[in-house]
Structures are given as structure tokens and as C-alpha cells.
Amino acid sequence: MDIVNEISNVLINLIRLGAVFRLVYCLFRMVSVEDEQSMYKKRMKNVVIFYIIAELIFQFKDMIIGYYS
């Protein structure tokens, strides 16, 4: 079980870091290219939705492992 927890901790940290970098990138692109602001707003919304779903999946994994352990 330790290996599963370590792998899931690494994955969730990578997801968090990637989401933050993607949001910052979209924010900078939105400021620099004013014609495509709506596209970058939609991309930022999609990143937030992806992050929420990823967090929920890992919370469910922790609940299931805790229940059956």
C-alpha cells in the first residue's frame, strides 16, 4: 500500500503543479493577445474543471483504500 500512496501523491502533486502552470500561461497569453481572450478564458475554465475532477478521483481512491484496509 505504501507504493500506491507514494505514486498517487506524486501524481496529484504533478497535476496540481501542471494546473497552476497552465493557468499562469493562459493568463499571460490572455493579457498579451487581446483578440483571443475568450479562447483562453475557456481553457482556464477547463483547467479548473480538470483539477476538480482529478482531486475528486484521488479523494475517492483514498476513501476506498481506507474502507477496505
N, C-alpha and C positions, 0 to 999 in steps of 0.2 A: 504494500500500500504506500510505502514511502516514495517509491519510484513514480507512482501515479500522481501523488500530491506534488512532487517536485516538477514533473512535466507540466501539470496543469498550472502551477504557479509561474513557470517560465512562459507558457502560452498566454496567460492572462496579462502578464507584465508586457509582453510584446504587443498584444492587442491594445493595451492602454497607451503605450508609447507611440504606436503607429497611428492611433486615432488622434492623439494630440498633435503629432507632426502633420497629419493630413489636414486637420482643422487650421493650423497655423499657415500651411501652404495655401489653402483655399482662401484664407483671409487676406494674405499678401497678394494673391492673384486677383482677388476681387477689388482690392484698392488700386492696383496698377492697371487693370484692364476694365474700364468702366462699362464697355459695351456688353460684357459677358457676366454681369453681376448676378443675374437671375440663375444662370447655369451654376455658378459657384455657390450660391445660396442653397440650391437644390442638392449639390454634392455635400455641402456641410450638413444638411438635414439627414442625408443618407448615412453619413459617417456616425452621427449621433444615434440613429436608429440601429445601425450595426453594432455599436458599442453597447447599447442597452440589451440587445438580444444576446450578445456574447456574454455579458455579465450574468444574465438570467440563466443561460445554459450552464455556466460554471457553478452558480448557486444551486441549481437543481442537482448537478453532479455531486456536490458536497452533501446535500440533503440525502440523496440516495445512498451514498457511501456511508454516511453516518447512521442511516437507518439499518442497513444490512451488516454493519460491523459489529 
